[in-house]
Amino acid sequence: MKFLVVDDSKLARSKMRDYIETLGFEVIGEAKDGLEALEMAAALSPSHITMDLEMPNMKGDEASEKILALKPDINIFLITSIIDKKVLINVLKTGVKKVLKKPVGIGDFTLAINELNNKEI
């Protein structure tokens, strides 16, 4: 699995990178906002993206929708501290595979990866 990590917080990106690499997967890029994520997803073709919701320039829900319109096979995990039911329903309708609530621990992240892999079998 090849991941693009998207978050406006350098610390959050670093933590997610550590989780991904601990699980034996590869981080092929990091983006600090939705616009950068859109460009990097097109250029790098990751299989998975961890995407923060609240970011400057372009929020994670809009970036996810645009990325999935171009590359529907990418698995996106949206990460957020905002749990607004209406927002979550709209995000899942775009094709985002999983919504994870901050703070995300390695256990939550591992569970989300395993759930996704079980659905793909």
N, CA, C and O atoms as CSV, one atom per row, in Angstrom:
chain,resi,resn,atom,element,x,y,z
A,1,MET,N,N,0.836,-1.173,0.000
A,1,MET,CA,C,0.000,0.000,0.000
A,1,MET,C,C,0.888,1.246,0.000
A,1,MET,O,O,1.873,1.330,0.734
A,2,LYS,N,N,0.519,2.196,-0.830
A,2,LYS,CA,C,1.254,3.448,-0.939
A,2,LYS,C,C,0.343,4.589,-0.500
A,2,LYS,O,O,-0.738,4.791,-1.055
A,3,PHE,N,N,0.800,5.331,0.508
A,3,PHE,CA,C,-0.015,6.368,1.139
A,3,PHE,C,C,0.446,7.776,0.811
A,3,PHE,O,O,1.640,8.053,0.701
A,4,LEU,N,N,-0.534,8.656,0.657
A,4,LEU,CA,C,-0.331,10.097,0.670
A,4,LEU,C,C,-0.939,10.578,1.981
A,4,LEU,O,O,-2.100,10.285,2.270
A,5,VAL,N,N,-0.168,11.312,2.776
A,5,VAL,CA,C,-0.621,11.806,4.071
A,5,VAL,C,C,-0.915,13.299,3.930
A,5,VAL,O,O,-0.051,14.078,3.526
A,6,VAL,N,N,-2.158,13.689,4.271
A,6,VAL,CA,C,-2.582,15.080,4.088
A,6,VAL,C,C,-3.089,15.645,5.414
A,6,VAL,O,O,-4.066,15.156,5.981
A,7,ASP,N,N,-2.409,16.676,5.893
A,7,ASP,CA,C,-2.819,17.358,7.121
A,7,ASP,C,C,-2.075,18.683,7.174
A,7,ASP,O,O,-0.917,18.755,6.763
A,8,ASP,N,N,-2.715,19.725,7.669
A,8,ASP,CA,C,-2.036,21.011,7.772
A,8,ASP,C,C,-1.069,21.059,8.954
A,8,ASP,O,O,-0.266,21.987,9.056
A,9,SER,N,N,-1.135,20.090,9.830
A,9,SER,CA,C,-0.235,20.000,10.976
A,9,SER,C,C,0.937,19.075,10.652
A,9,SER,O,O,0.748,17.898,10.343
A,10,LYS,N,N,2.141,19.622,10.728
A,10,LYS,CA,C,3.343,18.813,10.480
A,10,LYS,C,C,3.442,17.671,11.492
A,10,LYS,O,O,3.843,16.560,11.144
A,11,LEU,N,N,3.077,17.947,12.743
A,11,LEU,CA,C,3.112,16.922,13.785
A,11,LEU,C,C,2.146,15.778,13.464
A,11,LEU,O,O,2.497,14.607,13.611
A,12,ALA,N,N,0.937,16.117,13.028
A,12,ALA,CA,C,-0.055,15.089,12.676
A,12,ALA,C,C,0.432,14.260,11.483
A,12,ALA,O,O,0.259,13.042,11.461
A,13,ARG,N,N,1.039,14.923,10.493
A,13,ARG,CA,C,1.582,14.181,9.338
A,13,ARG,C,C,2.681,13.222,9.786
A,13,ARG,O,O,2.745,12.081,9.328
A,14,SER,N,N,3.532,13.689,10.672
A,14,SER,CA,C,4.630,12.865,11.167
A,14,SER,C,C,4.109,11.645,11.929
A,14,SER,O,O,4.613,10.534,11.761
A,15,LYS,N,N,3.101,11.865,12.761
A,15,LYS,CA,C,2.509,10.765,13.527
A,15,LYS,C,C,1.878,9.735,12.591
A,15,LYS,O,O,2.058,8.532,12.780
A,16,MET,N,N,1.139,10.203,11.581
A,16,MET,CA,C,0.501,9.285,10.645
A,16,MET,C,C,1.558,8.524,9.840
A,16,MET,O,O,1.407,7.330,9.583
A,17,ARG,N,N,2.620,9.216,9.446
A,17,ARG,CA,C,3.724,8.562,8.735
A,17,ARG,C,C,4.288,7.416,9.587
A,17,ARG,O,O,4.531,6.318,9.086
A,18,ASP,N,N,4.490,7.688,10.873
A,18,ASP,CA,C,5.010,6.662,11.780
A,18,ASP,C,C,4.081,5.451,11.831
A,18,ASP,O,O,4.545,4.312,11.775
A,19,TYR,N,N,2.769,5.690,11.937
A,19,TYR,CA,C,1.804,4.584,11.969
A,19,TYR,C,C,1.906,3.747,10.699
A,19,TYR,O,O,1.987,2.520,10.753
A,20,ILE,N,N,1.899,4.426,9.561
A,20,ILE,CA,C,1.905,3.742,8.270
A,20,ILE,C,C,3.170,2.906,8.112
A,20,ILE,O,O,3.111,1.749,7.696
A,21,GLU,N,N,4.299,3.492,8.443
A,21,GLU,CA,C,5.570,2.777,8.296
A,21,GLU,C,C,5.702,1.651,9.320
A,21,GLU,O,O,6.296,0.616,9.017
A,22,THR,N,N,5.162,1.832,10.519
A,22,THR,CA,C,5.167,0.772,11.529
A,22,THR,C,C,4.378,-0.438,11.037
A,22,THR,O,O,4.729,-1.578,11.339
A,23,LEU,N,N,3.321,-0.190,10.285
A,23,LEU,CA,C,2.497,-1.272,9.755
A,23,LEU,C,C,3.101,-1.892,8.486
A,23,LEU,O,O,2.545,-2.836,7.925
A,24,GLY,N,N,4.227,-1.360,8.047
A,24,GLY,CA,C,4.929,-1.942,6.908
A,24,GLY,C,C,4.519,-1.395,5.555
A,24,GLY,O,O,4.823,-1.997,4.524
A,25,PHE,N,N,3.829,-0.254,5.545
A,25,PHE,CA,C,3.405,0.355,4.286
A,25,PHE,C,C,4.313,1.544,3.958
A,25,PHE,O,O,5.151,1.939,4.769
A,26,GLU,N,N,4.138,2.101,2.775
A,26,GLU,CA,C,5.006,3.160,2.289
A,26,GLU,C,C,4.273,4.502,2.205
A,26,GLU,O,O,3.137,4.569,1.734
A,27,VAL,N,N,4.927,5.556,2.663
A,27,VAL,CA,C,4.417,6.914,2.483
A,27,VAL,C,C,5.145,7.497,1.276
A,27,VAL,O,O,6.364,7.667,1.298
A,28,ILE,N,N,4.384,7.803,0.214
A,28,ILE,CA,C,5.014,8.317,-1.003
A,28,ILE,C,C,4.927,9.830,-1.111
A,28,ILE,O,O,5.499,10.420,-2.028
A,29,GLY,N,N,4.208,10.472,-0.173
A,29,GLY,CA,C,4.132,11.926,-0.195
A,29,GLY,C,C,3.356,12.470,0.982
A,29,GLY,O,O,2.596,11.756,1.636
A,30,GLU,N,N,3.564,13.761,1.240
A,30,GLU,CA,C,2.842,14.480,2.287
A,30,GLU,C,C,2.373,15.800,1.716
A,30,GLU,O,O,3.111,16.466,0.990
A,31,ALA,N,N,1.146,16.184,2.040
A,31,ALA,CA,C,0.579,17.460,1.592
A,31,ALA,C,C,0.040,18.209,2.799
A,31,ALA,O,O,-0.422,17.605,3.767
A,32,LYS,N,N,0.108,19.552,2.729
A,32,LYS,CA,C,-0.332,20.369,3.871
A,32,LYS,C,C,-1.726,20.956,3.699
A,32,LYS,O,O,-2.246,21.583,4.623
A,33,ASP,N,N,-2.346,20.764,2.527
A,33,ASP,CA,C,-3.718,21.232,2.329
A,33,ASP,C,C,-4.353,20.475,1.169
A,33,ASP,O,O,-3.700,19.682,0.490
A,34,GLY,N,N,-5.636,20.737,0.958
A,34,GLY,CA,C,-6.373,20.024,-0.073
A,34,GLY,C,C,-5.879,20.279,-1.486
A,34,GLY,O,O,-5.882,19.374,-2.320
A,35,LEU,N,N,-5.455,21.508,-1.762
A,35,LEU,CA,C,-4.942,21.820,-3.101
A,35,LEU,C,C,-3.689,21.015,-3.407
A,35,LEU,O,O,-3.550,20.443,-4.488
A,36,GLU,N,N,-2.784,20.981,-2.446
A,36,GLU,CA,C,-1.557,20.208,-2.611
A,36,GLU,C,C,-1.885,18.718,-2.735
A,36,GLU,O,O,-1.254,18.004,-3.515
A,37,ALA,N,N,-2.861,18.256,-1.976
A,37,ALA,CA,C,-3.268,16.850,-2.031
A,37,ALA,C,C,-3.780,16.481,-3.421
A,37,ALA,O,O,-3.464,15.412,-3.944
A,38,LEU,N,N,-4.560,17.361,-4.008
A,38,LEU,CA,C,-5.107,17.125,-5.343
A,38,LEU,C,C,-3.978,16.980,-6.359
A,38,LEU,O,O,-3.988,16.059,-7.176
A,39,GLU,N,N,-3.009,17.887,-6.307
A,39,GLU,CA,C,-1.864,17.829,-7.219
A,39,GLU,C,C,-1.040,16.568,-7.001
A,39,GLU,O,O,-0.657,15.896,-7.958
A,40,MET,N,N,-0.769,16.250,-5.739
A,40,MET,CA,C,0.077,15.098,-5.436
A,40,MET,C,C,-0.612,13.777,-5.743
A,40,MET,O,O,0.038,12.825,-6.174
A,41,ALA,N,N,-1.909,13.710,-5.527
A,41,ALA,CA,C,-2.642,12.479,-5.848
A,41,ALA,C,C,-2.573,12.195,-7.348
A,41,ALA,O,O,-2.425,11.045,-7.763
A,42,ALA,N,N,-2.682,13.249,-8.157
A,42,ALA,CA,C,-2.599,13.086,-9.606
A,42,ALA,C,C,-1.201,12.673,-10.033
A,42,ALA,O,O,-1.047,11.833,-10.920
A,43,ALA,N,N,-0.183,13.249,-9.415
A,43,ALA,CA,C,1.201,12.985,-9.812
A,43,ALA,C,C,1.745,11.663,-9.271
A,43,ALA,O,O,2.521,10.991,-9.951
A,44,LEU,N,N,1.345,11.285,-8.056
A,44,LEU,CA,C,1.953,10.134,-7.390
A,44,LEU,C,C,1.126,8.850,-7.442
A,44,LEU,O,O,1.663,7.762,-7.237
A,45,SER,N,N,-0.164,8.964,-7.712
A,45,SER,CA,C,-1.080,7.811,-7.745
A,45,SER,C,C,-0.982,6.914,-6.511
A,45,SER,O,O,-0.652,5.734,-6.630
A,46,PRO,N,N,-1.265,7.462,-5.333
A,46,PRO,CA,C,-1.260,6.613,-4.130
A,46,PRO,C,C,-2.432,5.639,-4.164
A,46,PRO,O,O,-3.433,5.879,-4.840
A,47,SER,N,N,-2.300,4.542,-3.432
A,47,SER,CA,C,-3.430,3.615,-3.303
A,47,SER,C,C,-4.347,4.050,-2.158
A,47,SER,O,O,-5.538,3.738,-2.153
A,48,HIS,N,N,-3.779,4.775,-1.190
A,48,HIS,CA,C,-4.509,5.215,-0.008
A,48,HIS,C,C,-4.117,6.651,0.341
A,48,HIS,O,O,-2.991,7.082,0.091
A,49,ILE,N,N,-5.068,7.378,0.922
A,49,ILE,CA,C,-4.809,8.739,1.396
A,49,ILE,C,C,-5.411,8.884,2.786
A,49,ILE,O,O,-6.556,8.500,3.022
A,50,THR,N,N,-4.621,9.447,3.707
A,50,THR,CA,C,-5.184,9.888,4.979
A,50,THR,C,C,-5.384,11.394,4.820
A,50,THR,O,O,-4.440,12.119,4.506
A,51,MET,N,N,-6.607,11.859,5.035
A,51,MET,CA,C,-6.984,13.234,4.704
A,51,MET,C,C,-7.630,13.916,5.903
A,51,MET,O,O,-8.679,13.486,6.383
A,52,ASP,N,N,-6.999,14.978,6.379
A,52,ASP,CA,C,-7.587,15.801,7.434
A,52,ASP,C,C,-8.797,16.538,6.845
A,52,ASP,O,O,-8.802,16.854,5.655
A,53,LEU,N,N,-9.796,16.809,7.643
A,53,LEU,CA,C,-10.973,17.529,7.154
A,53,LEU,C,C,-10.742,19.034,7.137
A,53,LEU,O,O,-10.939,19.679,6.108
A,54,GLU,N,N,-10.329,19.594,8.259
A,54,GLU,CA,C,-10.189,21.047,8.387
A,54,GLU,C,C,-8.775,21.490,8.023
A,54,GLU,O,O,-7.827,21.281,8.780
A,55,MET,N,N,-8.654,22.109,6.842
A,55,MET,CA,C,-7.364,22.610,6.362
A,55,MET,C,C,-7.581,23.899,5.590
A,55,MET,O,O,-8.677,24.154,5.090
A,56,PRO,N,N,-6.533,24.715,5.491
A,56,PRO,CA,C,-6.651,25.941,4.691
A,56,PRO,C,C,-6.665,25.620,3.186
A,56,PRO,O,O,-6.336,24.508,2.773
A,57,ASN,N,N,-7.042,26.590,2.403
A,57,ASN,CA,C,-7.053,26.542,0.927
A,57,ASN,C,C,-8.130,25.625,0.347
A,57,ASN,O,O,-8.932,26.067,-0.476
A,58,MET,N,N,-8.161,24.377,0.755
A,58,MET,CA,C,-9.225,23.464,0.333
A,58,MET,C,C,-9.393,22.415,1.428
A,58,MET,O,O,-8.439,21.725,1.788
A,59,LYS,N,N,-10.614,22.301,1.954
A,59,LYS,CA,C,-10.895,21.337,3.008
A,59,LYS,C,C,-10.789,19.907,2.478
A,59,LYS,O,O,-10.826,19.662,1.272
A,60,GLY,N,N,-10.659,18.984,3.412
A,60,GLY,CA,C,-10.488,17.582,3.063
A,60,GLY,C,C,-11.671,16.959,2.351
A,60,GLY,O,O,-11.484,16.078,1.512
A,61,ASP,N,N,-12.897,17.395,2.664
A,61,ASP,CA,C,-14.060,16.811,1.999
A,61,ASP,C,C,-14.092,17.207,0.523
A,61,ASP,O,O,-14.394,16.380,-0.337
A,62,GLU,N,N,-13.781,18.463,0.231
A,62,GLU,CA,C,-13.766,18.925,-1.157
A,62,GLU,C,C,-12.616,18.273,-1.930
A,62,GLU,O,O,-12.792,17.840,-3.069
A,63,ALA,N,N,-11.452,18.207,-1.310
A,63,ALA,CA,C,-10.303,17.576,-1.961
A,63,ALA,C,C,-10.592,16.100,-2.233
A,63,ALA,O,O,-10.266,15.590,-3.305
A,64,SER,N,N,-11.197,15.421,-1.272
A,64,SER,CA,C,-11.523,13.999,-1.438
A,64,SER,C,C,-12.473,13.790,-2.614
A,64,SER,O,O,-12.280,12.892,-3.433
A,65,GLU,N,N,-13.491,14.627,-2.683
A,65,GLU,CA,C,-14.459,14.515,-3.769
A,65,GLU,C,C,-13.777,14.709,-5.132
A,65,GLU,O,O,-14.049,13.966,-6.075
A,66,LYS,N,N,-12.902,15.697,-5.231
A,66,LYS,CA,C,-12.211,15.967,-6.499
A,66,LYS,C,C,-11.238,14.850,-6.861
A,66,LYS,O,O,-11.146,14.453,-8.022
A,67,ILE,N,N,-10.520,14.350,-5.873
A,67,ILE,CA,C,-9.575,13.250,-6.122
A,67,ILE,C,C,-10.329,12.009,-6.579
A,67,ILE,O,O,-9.925,11.358,-7.543
A,68,LEU,N,N,-11.418,11.677,-5.898
A,68,LEU,CA,C,-12.175,10.475,-6.244
A,68,LEU,C,C,-12.869,10.595,-7.593
A,68,LEU,O,O,-13.120,9.582,-8.244
A,69,ALA,N,N,-13.182,11.804,-8.022
A,69,ALA,CA,C,-13.761,12.004,-9.353
A,69,ALA,C,C,-12.739,11.648,-10.436
A,69,ALA,O,O,-13.098,11.154,-11.505
A,70,LEU,N,N,-11.475,11.905,-10.146
A,70,LEU,CA,C,-10.403,11.611,-11.103
A,70,LEU,C,C,-9.859,10.191,-10.965
A,70,LEU,O,O,-9.518,9.542,-11.953
A,71,LYS,N,N,-9.787,9.730,-9.734
A,71,LYS,CA,C,-9.183,8.423,-9.440
A,71,LYS,C,C,-10.051,7.684,-8.417
A,71,LYS,O,O,-9.727,7.676,-7.229
A,72,PRO,N,N,-11.130,7.074,-8.857
A,72,PRO,CA,C,-12.087,6.464,-7.922
A,72,PRO,C,C,-11.559,5.245,-7.148
A,72,PRO,O,O,-12.184,4.813,-6.180
A,73,ASP,N,N,-10.426,4.696,-7.565
A,73,ASP,CA,C,-9.892,3.518,-6.877
A,73,ASP,C,C,-9.068,3.849,-5.645
A,73,ASP,O,O,-8.682,2.942,-4.908
A,74,ILE,N,N,-8.789,5.123,-5.402
A,74,ILE,CA,C,-8.007,5.508,-4.224
A,74,ILE,C,C,-8.884,5.354,-2.976
A,74,ILE,O,O,-10.044,5.768,-2.956
A,75,ASN,N,N,-8.307,4.757,-1.953
A,75,ASN,CA,C,-8.990,4.583,-0.669
A,75,ASN,C,C,-8.640,5.764,0.225
A,75,ASN,O,O,-7.480,5.953,0.591
A,76,ILE,N,N,-9.649,6.557,0.576
A,76,ILE,CA,C,-9.411,7.741,1.403
A,76,ILE,C,C,-9.989,7.535,2.797
A,76,ILE,O,O,-11.140,7.136,2.970
A,77,PHE,N,N,-9.144,7.824,3.784
A,77,PHE,CA,C,-9.538,7.831,5.184
A,77,PHE,C,C,-9.583,9.287,5.613
A,77,PHE,O,O,-8.545,9.948,5.666
A,78,LEU,N,N,-10.764,9.795,5.918
A,78,LEU,CA,C,-10.907,11.178,6.374
A,78,LEU,C,C,-10.728,11.213,7.886
A,78,LEU,O,O,-11.329,10.423,8.614
A,79,ILE,N,N,-9.896,12.138,8.343
A,79,ILE,CA,C,-9.594,12.236,9.766
A,79,ILE,C,C,-10.069,13.598,10.259
A,79,ILE,O,O,-9.719,14.634,9.694
A,80,THR,N,N,-10.876,13.580,11.328
A,80,THR,CA,C,-11.467,14.836,11.783
A,80,THR,C,C,-11.770,14.827,13.274
A,80,THR,O,O,-11.988,13.777,13.878
A,81,SER,N,N,-11.779,16.014,13.847
A,81,SER,CA,C,-12.241,16.167,15.226
A,81,SER,C,C,-13.701,16.605,15.234
A,81,SER,O,O,-14.342,16.620,16.285
A,82,ILE,N,N,-14.219,16.958,14.077
A,82,ILE,CA,C,-15.609,17.414,13.937
A,82,ILE,C,C,-16.495,16.210,13.609
A,82,ILE,O,O,-16.310,15.541,12.593
A,83,ILE,N,N,-17.434,15.960,14.469
A,83,ILE,CA,C,-18.353,14.850,14.214
A,83,ILE,C,C,-19.758,15.428,14.045
A,83,ILE,O,O,-20.590,15.348,14.949
A,84,ASP,N,N,-20.000,16.000,12.896
A,84,ASP,CA,C,-21.295,16.523,12.503
A,84,ASP,C,C,-21.907,15.481,11.571
A,84,ASP,O,O,-21.365,15.202,10.502
A,85,LYS,N,N,-23.021,14.917,11.976
A,85,LYS,CA,C,-23.624,13.803,11.240
A,85,LYS,C,C,-23.871,14.156,9.771
A,85,LYS,O,O,-23.616,13.335,8.890
A,86,LYS,N,N,-24.355,15.348,9.503
A,86,LYS,CA,C,-24.641,15.765,8.134
A,86,LYS,C,C,-23.363,15.813,7.291
A,86,LYS,O,O,-23.348,15.362,6.146
A,87,VAL,N,N,-22.299,16.361,7.868
A,87,VAL,CA,C,-21.010,16.423,7.171
A,87,VAL,C,C,-20.505,15.009,6.881
A,87,VAL,O,O,-20.050,14.723,5.774
A,88,LEU,N,N,-20.588,14.133,7.874
A,88,LEU,CA,C,-20.099,12.770,7.708
A,88,LEU,C,C,-20.870,12.009,6.631
A,88,LEU,O,O,-20.273,11.289,5.831
A,89,ILE,N,N,-22.178,12.166,6.609
A,89,ILE,CA,C,-22.993,11.505,5.588
A,89,ILE,C,C,-22.592,11.987,4.199
A,89,ILE,O,O,-22.443,11.185,3.278
A,90,ASN,N,N,-22.418,13.300,4.051
A,90,ASN,CA,C,-22.007,13.852,2.755
A,90,ASN,C,C,-20.624,13.366,2.341
A,90,ASN,O,O,-20.390,13.077,1.168
A,91,VAL,N,N,-19.716,13.279,3.294
A,91,VAL,CA,C,-18.361,12.800,3.003
A,91,VAL,C,C,-18.403,11.349,2.530
A,91,VAL,O,O,-17.749,10.997,1.549
A,92,LEU,N,N,-19.152,10.526,3.206
A,92,LEU,CA,C,-19.222,9.111,2.828
A,92,LEU,C,C,-19.881,8.927,1.465
A,92,LEU,O,O,-19.562,7.978,0.748
A,93,LYS,N,N,-20.797,9.822,1.101
A,93,LYS,CA,C,-21.432,9.754,-0.218
A,93,LYS,C,C,-20.444,10.015,-1.345
A,93,LYS,O,O,-20.662,9.566,-2.470
A,94,THR,N,N,-19.352,10.740,-1.061
A,94,THR,CA,C,-18.363,11.045,-2.097
A,94,THR,C,C,-17.500,9.833,-2.432
A,94,THR,O,O,-16.843,9.803,-3.473
A,95,GLY,N,N,-17.503,8.833,-1.548
A,95,GLY,CA,C,-16.680,7.651,-1.788
A,95,GLY,C,C,-15.546,7.475,-0.802
A,95,GLY,O,O,-14.759,6.536,-0.922
A,96,VAL,N,N,-15.451,8.381,0.190
A,96,VAL,CA,C,-14.469,8.212,1.249
A,96,VAL,C,C,-14.763,6.878,1.934
A,96,VAL,O,O,-15.916,6.582,2.247
A,97,LYS,N,N,-13.727,6.077,2.167
A,97,LYS,CA,C,-13.918,4.729,2.707
A,97,LYS,C,C,-14.185,4.681,4.202
A,97,LYS,O,O,-14.934,3.828,4.678
A,98,LYS,N,N,-13.567,5.605,4.949
A,98,LYS,CA,C,-13.676,5.543,6.395
A,98,LYS,C,C,-13.459,6.924,6.985
A,98,LYS,O,O,-12.646,7.698,6.480
A,99,VAL,N,N,-14.178,7.236,8.047
A,99,VAL,CA,C,-13.970,8.478,8.794
A,99,VAL,C,C,-13.422,8.085,10.155
A,99,VAL,O,O,-14.006,7.269,10.868
A,100,LEU,N,N,-12.281,8.686,10.503
A,100,LEU,CA,C,-11.647,8.414,11.789
A,100,LEU,C,C,-11.675,9.682,12.633
A,100,LEU,O,O,-11.395,10.774,12.139
A,101,LYS,N,N,-12.014,9.526,13.907
A,101,LYS,CA,C,-12.100,10.672,14.812
A,101,LYS,C,C,-10.754,10.919,15.478
A,101,LYS,O,O,-10.110,10.004,15.991
A,102,LYS,N,N,-10.346,12.200,15.452
A,102,LYS,CA,C,-9.113,12.598,16.144
A,102,LYS,C,C,-9.329,12.538,17.647
A,102,LYS,O,O,-10.441,12.796,18.107
A,103,PRO,N,N,-8.335,12.216,18.412
A,103,PRO,CA,C,-7.008,11.803,17.994
A,103,PRO,C,C,-7.014,10.343,17.544
A,103,PRO,O,O,-7.597,9.484,18.206
A,104,VAL,N,N,-6.366,10.074,16.428
A,104,VAL,CA,C,-6.294,8.712,15.893
A,104,VAL,C,C,-5.054,8.036,16.464
A,104,VAL,O,O,-3.939,8.545,16.345
A,105,GLY,N,N,-5.269,6.890,17.081
A,105,GLY,CA,C,-4.154,6.080,17.570
A,105,GLY,C,C,-3.830,4.994,16.559
A,105,GLY,O,O,-4.592,4.760,15.620
A,106,ILE,N,N,-2.715,4.343,16.751
A,106,ILE,CA,C,-2.318,3.302,15.803
A,106,ILE,C,C,-3.318,2.144,15.808
A,106,ILE,O,O,-3.516,1.491,14.783
A,107,GLY,N,N,-3.948,1.887,16.957
A,107,GLY,CA,C,-4.953,0.819,17.022
A,107,GLY,C,C,-6.161,1.124,16.151
A,107,GLY,O,O,-6.640,0.253,15.424
A,108,ASP,N,N,-6.660,2.361,16.221
A,108,ASP,CA,C,-7.800,2.776,15.392
A,108,ASP,C,C,-7.440,2.713,13.913
A,108,ASP,O,O,-8.235,2.273,13.083
A,109,PHE,N,N,-6.233,3.159,13.599
A,109,PHE,CA,C,-5.796,3.176,12.212
A,109,PHE,C,C,-5.638,1.742,11.677
A,109,PHE,O,O,-6.047,1.449,10.554
A,110,THR,N,N,-5.053,0.869,12.472
A,110,THR,CA,C,-4.887,-0.534,12.079
A,110,THR,C,C,-6.238,-1.189,11.850
A,110,THR,O,O,-6.418,-1.927,10.882
A,111,LEU,N,N,-7.185,-0.923,12.734
A,111,LEU,CA,C,-8.537,-1.469,12.597
A,111,LEU,C,C,-9.181,-1.000,11.297
A,111,LEU,O,O,-9.810,-1.794,10.597
A,112,ALA,N,N,-9.030,0.289,10.965
A,112,ALA,CA,C,-9.611,0.831,9.729
A,112,ALA,C,C,-8.993,0.162,8.497
A,112,ALA,O,O,-9.706,-0.162,7.548
A,113,ILE,N,N,-7.681,-0.044,8.508
A,113,ILE,CA,C,-6.999,-0.720,7.391
A,113,ILE,C,C,-7.519,-2.147,7.265
A,113,ILE,O,O,-7.830,-2.600,6.163
A,114,ASN,N,N,-7.616,-2.858,8.386
A,114,ASN,CA,C,-8.090,-4.239,8.354
A,114,ASN,C,C,-9.534,-4.337,7.868
A,114,ASN,O,O,-9.872,-5.237,7.098
A,115,GLU,N,N,-10.387,-3.413,8.315
A,115,GLU,CA,C,-11.780,-3.401,7.849
A,115,GLU,C,C,-11.850,-3.187,6.345
A,115,GLU,O,O,-12.633,-3.843,5.659
A,116,LEU,N,N,-11.048,-2.288,5.839
A,116,LEU,CA,C,-11.022,-2.016,4.401
A,116,LEU,C,C,-10.541,-3.247,3.642
A,116,LEU,O,O,-11.127,-3.615,2.624
A,117,ASN,N,N,-9.481,-3.885,4.127
A,117,ASN,CA,C,-8.956,-5.065,3.450
A,117,ASN,C,C,-9.964,-6.203,3.439
A,117,ASN,O,O,-10.054,-6.937,2.455
A,118,ASN,N,N,-10.726,-6.361,4.521
A,118,ASN,CA,C,-11.733,-7.414,4.583
A,118,ASN,C,C,-12.873,-7.154,3.594
A,118,ASN,O,O,-13.439,-8.103,3.051
A,119,LYS,N,N,-13.217,-5.889,3.351
A,119,LYS,CA,C,-14.272,-5.548,2.395
A,119,LYS,C,C,-13.820,-5.783,0.964
A,119,LYS,O,O,-14.640,-6.069,0.092
A,120,GLU,N,N,-12.500,-5.662,0.712
A,120,GLU,CA,C,-11.977,-5.803,-0.644
A,120,GLU,C,C,-11.787,-7.263,-1.051
A,120,GLU,O,O,-11.596,-7.559,-2.230
A,121,ILE,N,N,-11.837,-8.171,-0.082
A,121,ILE,CA,C,-11.632,-9.591,-0.394
A,121,ILE,C,C,-12.839,-10.183,-1.099
A,121,ILE,O,O,-12.839,-11.367,-1.435
